[in-house]
Amino acid sequence: MKVAVTDYIEEELEWEARKLSEANIEFSAFQLKHRPVDDVVKAVGDADVLVVNMVKVDEQMLERLPKCRLIIRHGIGYDNVDVNACTKLGVQFAYQPDYCREDVAEHAIALIMACARKIVMGRSILERSSKAGQWDFTGLFPIPRMQGKTLGILGVGRIGGRVAAKLASFGFRIIGCDPYLSEHRKRATGIEFVDLHTLLRLSDFVTIHTPLNDETRRMINAATLSLMKPTAFLINTSRGGMVDTDALVDALRSRRIAGAAIDVYDLEPPPPGHPLFGLDNVILTPHIAWASDESGWAIRERILEDILSFAAGKPAKYVVNPEVFNHPKQRGISK
C-alpha cells in the first residue's frame, strides 16, 4: 500500500516515514500547495491514501487518481475537498475534528479578552506615554467589564462548546446559535439558544465556530453586521470565508461595531496592503488558533492511526461520507 502527503506544515515527517515503514507501507511526502493539478497528479498518482493539508481536491483531480481510496484531511475544516466527488467516485474521506479543540477554544478566549481589555492597543499607549514622560490614555477607553456581558457563540459543537465551558465562570451571559445541535446536546451545554439575528443583536462578543460550507459562507455580511451593537466585538477563528471582509472593513472603519479579532482569512496569508492591516480596532493573528505542541503531535498520531486502520481493512475514525461504504463503485486497494 502507498501513502502520499500532498502538502504539510510540519518541519519534517520522519516519524511518519519510520512508523509506516515498520508496517510495510510505502510513504512519500511532497509540498504541492499552489502547484498545478498536473504536478500533483504526477507526484501522488499511484497512492492508495492521500493526506491533504491545503491542496485543493476536486472531482477533476480525483478522476485522475484511480488508485486512491482514502483521503485524510490534515485538520478540521475541509472546504478544500469536494466531499460529494469523493462519494461519487467511491473514495472514503476522513478528517481530524478534535485534535485542537482545546487550543482553538483557548485562542478564541484569548482574543475575546484582548478585545475587551484593549491589550494590543495598550502596548502603543505605553510606548507613547513612555516617550511623553506621563500617562496618556487617549483613545484607550471605553474598556468594558466582561462580567455581565453577553457572549454569543455561532456553532456550539466541539470547539464552541469548549469556549462556553471554559468561560462559564467568568460571569458572561452565554447564548448560542446552532440549528444542527440536538436538543440533548443543547441541554448539556447549559446555555441559552437563540436564532442568528437574536444572537447578533444581543451579544457584546460574537465568536464564530461553524464549518465553512454553502450555507455558512459570508454568514457575517453587511446585513448581519448591521444587527450588532456598536459596542460589540467579532471574533473569527473558524474560516475566513465565514465573513464578508469588505463588509467587516466598512463596519470597523465606520465604528459600526467596536472591533474585531481575526485569525483566518479568505486568502492565506493575506497579501500586503490587505484592508484589515490599516485598522486600529482589529486584532490580527496568523491562523494559529490550532497551534500547540500537544495538538501538533495529536494530529500526526491520529492520522497515522487512520492509515493503519485503513490498512487493516477498517474505516478511519472520523469519516465524513460514511455512505461511501455502500457505494457500488467503492474503490479497492491495489495489492
C-alpha positions in Angstrom: 0.0 0.0 0.0 1.2 3.5 -0.8 0.6 6.7 1.2 1.3 10.1 -0.1 1.2 13.5 1.6 0.4 16.4 -0.8 1.5 19.2 1.5 2.3 19.6 5.2 3.1 22.2 7.8 5.5 20.2 10.0 9.2 20.7 9.6 9.7 17.1 8.6 7.7 13.8 8.6 10.5 11.3 9.6 8.3 9.9 12.4 5.6 9.0 9.9 8.0 7.5 7.5 9.5 5.3 10.2 6.2 4.2 11.6 4.7 3.3 8.2 7.9 1.6 7.1 7.6 -0.7 10.2 4.1 -1.5 8.9 5.4 -2.3 5.4 3.6 0.7 4.0 5.3 2.9 1.3 5.4 6.6 2.2 6.2 9.7 0.3 5.7 13.4 1.1 5.6 16.5 -1.1 5.0 20.2 -0.9 2.5 20.7 -3.7 0.4 23.6 -2.3 -0.4 26.1 -5.1 1.1 23.7 -7.7 -0.8 22.9 -10.9 -3.1 19.8 -10.9 -0.7 18.1 -13.3 2.1 18.3 -10.9 0.0 17.0 -8.0 -1.3 14.0 -10.1 2.2 13.2 -11.3 3.6 13.1 -7.8 0.8 11.2 -6.0 -1.0 9.4 -8.8 -0.1 5.9 -7.6 -1.1 6.5 -4.0 -3.8 4.4 -2.2 -4.1 7.0 0.6 -3.7 10.8 0.3 -3.1 13.0 3.3 -4.0 16.6 2.3 -3.5 19.9 4.1 -4.3 22.8 1.8 -4.1 21.3 -1.7 -7.5 21.5 -3.4 -9.0 18.1 -4.2 -11.9 18.3 -6.7 -13.6 15.8 -9.0 -11.3 16.6 -11.8 -8.3 15.6 -9.8 -9.9 12.6 -8.2 -10.8 11.2 -11.6 -7.1 11.2 -12.4 -6.2 9.3 -9.2 -7.9 6.0 -9.8 -6.0 4.1 -7.1 -6.9 6.5 -4.3 -9.5 5.1 -1.9 -8.9 7.2 1.2 -8.3 10.9 1.6 -7.4 12.2 5.1 -7.6 16.0 5.7 -4.8 17.2 8.0 -7.1 19.5 10.0 -10.7 20.3 11.0 -12.1 22.3 8.1 -12.4 20.5 4.7 -13.7 23.2 2.3 -10.7 22.4 0.0 -12.0 18.8 -0.6 -15.1 18.1 -2.7 -16.8 15.5 -0.5 -19.6 14.8 -3.0 -17.0 14.0 -5.6 -15.3 11.6 -3.1 -18.6 9.8 -2.5 -19.4 9.7 -6.2 -16.1 8.1 -7.1 -16.1 5.7 -4.1 -13.4 7.4 -2.1 -13.6 7.4 1.7 -12.9 10.9 3.2 -11.9 11.5 6.8 -10.8 14.5 8.8 -9.5 15.3 12.3 -12.2 17.3 14.1 -11.0 17.2 17.7 -7.2 17.3 17.7 -7.0 21.0 18.6 -10.4 21.9 20.1 -8.8 23.0 23.3 -6.3 25.2 21.5 -8.8 26.9 19.2 -11.1 27.5 22.2 -8.2 28.9 24.2 -7.2 31.2 21.3 -10.7 32.4 20.8 -10.9 33.2 24.5 -7.6 35.0 24.4 -8.9 37.2 21.5 -12.1 37.9 23.4 -10.1 39.1 26.4 -7.7 41.0 24.2 -10.6 42.9 22.6 -12.2 43.6 25.9 -9.1 44.7 27.8 -7.6 46.5 24.8 -4.4 44.5 25.2 -2.8 45.3 21.8 -3.7 49.0 22.0 -2.2 49.1 25.5 1.3 48.5 24.1 1.1 51.6 21.9 -0.4 53.6 24.8 2.6 52.5 27.0 5.2 53.4 24.4 3.5 56.8 23.7 3.3 57.6 27.4 6.9 56.5 27.9 8.1 59.0 25.3 6.0 61.8 26.8 7.1 61.0 30.4 3.5 60.9 31.6 0.5 58.7 31.1 -1.6 59.4 28.0 -4.6 57.1 27.7 -6.1 58.9 24.7 -8.2 56.5 22.6 -8.0 53.7 25.1 -11.4 54.0 26.6 -14.1 52.6 26.9 -12.9 49.4 28.4 -15.9 47.1 29.2 -16.1 44.8 32.2 -16.6 41.3 30.9 -18.7 40.2 33.8 -22.4 40.6 33.0 -21.8 41.0 29.2 -23.3 38.7 26.7 -21.2 36.2 24.7 -22.7 34.8 21.5 -21.3 31.6 20.1 -22.0 30.7 16.5 -21.7 27.0 16.3 -21.7 25.2 19.6 -20.0 22.0 18.6 -16.7 20.6 19.7 -14.9 24.0 19.9 -17.8 26.3 20.5 -18.9 24.0 23.4 -15.4 24.2 24.9 -15.5 28.0 24.7 -18.8 28.0 26.6 -17.5 25.6 29.2 -14.2 27.4 29.8 -15.9 30.8 30.2 -18.8 29.5 32.3 -17.2 31.0 35.5 -16.4 34.5 34.0 -19.9 35.9 34.6 -20.9 36.1 31.0 -24.4 35.5 29.8 -23.7 32.9 27.2 -26.0 32.4 24.3 -25.6 30.1 21.3 -26.9 29.6 17.7 -26.6 26.1 16.2 -29.6 24.7 14.3 -27.9 21.3 13.9 -27.2 20.6 17.5 -29.5 18.0 19.0 -31.8 19.0 21.9 -29.9 16.7 24.2 -26.6 18.4 23.3 -28.2 21.8 23.7 -29.4 21.0 27.2 -26.0 19.6 28.1 -24.2 22.8 27.3 -26.3 24.7 29.9 -26.5 27.8 27.7 -29.4 29.6 26.1 -30.0 29.0 22.4 -31.4 31.7 20.0 -31.6 32.3 16.3 -28.8 34.1 14.4 -30.3 37.5 14.3 -31.2 37.5 18.0 -27.7 36.4 18.9 -26.2 39.2 16.9 -28.5 41.8 18.4 -27.9 40.7 22.0 -24.2 39.9 22.0 -21.3 42.0 23.2 -18.9 39.5 21.9 -19.6 37.2 18.9 -17.3 34.2 18.3 -17.6 32.0 15.2 -17.1 28.2 15.4 -19.0 26.8 12.4 -17.7 24.9 9.4 -17.5 26.7 6.1 -20.0 25.5 3.5 -22.5 26.9 1.1 -24.9 27.7 3.9 -22.5 29.4 6.2 -20.3 31.2 3.6 -20.5 35.0 4.2 -22.8 34.4 7.1 -21.3 37.6 8.6 -22.0 40.3 6.0 -23.3 43.9 5.7 -26.8 42.9 6.7 -25.8 40.8 9.7 -23.1 43.2 10.9 -25.8 45.9 10.9 -27.6 43.9 13.6 -24.7 44.1 16.1 -24.3 46.6 18.8 -21.9 49.5 18.1 -20.0 48.4 21.3 -19.7 44.7 20.1 -16.7 42.7 19.0 -16.5 40.0 16.4 -14.0 37.1 16.8 -13.3 34.6 14.0 -11.1 31.6 14.5 -13.1 29.4 12.1 -12.7 30.1 8.4 -12.1 33.4 6.6 -15.0 32.7 4.2 -17.4 33.0 7.1 -17.1 36.7 7.0 -17.5 39.2 4.1 -14.2 41.0 4.5 -15.3 44.2 2.7 -18.4 44.5 4.9 -16.3 43.9 8.0 -13.8 46.6 7.0 -16.6 49.0 6.4 -18.1 48.2 9.8 -14.8 48.7 11.5 -13.9 51.9 9.7 -17.3 53.5 10.4 -17.2 52.2 14.0 -20.4 50.4 13.3 -19.0 47.8 15.6 -16.3 48.4 18.2 -13.8 46.0 16.9 -12.8 42.5 15.7 -10.2 39.8 16.2 -9.4 37.7 13.2 -7.2 34.6 12.9 -8.4 33.3 9.5 -8.6 34.9 6.0 -10.0 34.4 2.6 -6.6 34.2 1.1 -3.8 33.0 3.3 -1.5 34.6 4.1 -3.3 37.8 3.4 -1.5 39.9 0.8 0.4 43.2 1.6 -2.0 46.1 1.7 -4.9 44.0 3.0 -7.5 46.4 4.2 -7.6 44.9 7.7 -3.9 45.8 8.2 -4.6 49.5 8.4 -7.2 49.5 11.1 -6.6 50.3 14.7 -9.7 48.4 16.1 -8.9 45.0 14.8 -6.5 42.3 16.3 -4.9 40.0 13.7 -3.2 36.7 14.3 -1.7 34.4 11.6 -4.1 31.4 11.6 -2.5 29.9 14.7 -5.6 29.1 16.8 -4.9 25.4 16.2 -1.3 25.6 17.3 0.2 24.0 20.4 2.9 21.4 20.9 0.3 18.9 22.0 -2.0 19.5 19.1 0.8 19.2 16.6 1.6 15.7 17.8 -2.1 14.7 18.3 -2.9 15.2 14.7 0.1 13.3 13.5 -0.7 10.4 15.7 -4.4 10.4 14.7 -3.6 10.5 11.0 -1.3 7.5 11.5 -4.0 5.6 13.3 -6.4 6.2 10.4 -3.8 5.0 7.9 -3.1 1.8 9.9 -6.9 1.2 10.5 -7.4 1.5 6.7 -4.5 -0.9 6.0 -6.2 -3.4 8.3 -9.5 -3.1 6.4 -11.2 -0.8 8.8 -12.6 2.7 8.3 -10.9 5.9 9.5 -12.2 7.2 12.8 -14.0 10.3 11.5 -15.4 9.6 8.1 -17.3 12.5 6.6 -19.1 10.4 3.9 -19.9 7.0 5.5 -22.4 6.4 2.7 -19.4 5.6 0.6 -19.2 2.2 2.2 -22.4 1.1 0.4 -21.3 2.7 -2.8 -21.2 0.3 -5.8 -18.1 2.0 -7.1 -16.2 1.9 -3.8 -12.6 1.6 -4.8 -10.4 -1.3 -3.7 -6.8 -1.3 -2.6 -4.2 -2.2 -5.1 -2.1 -5.1 -3.7 
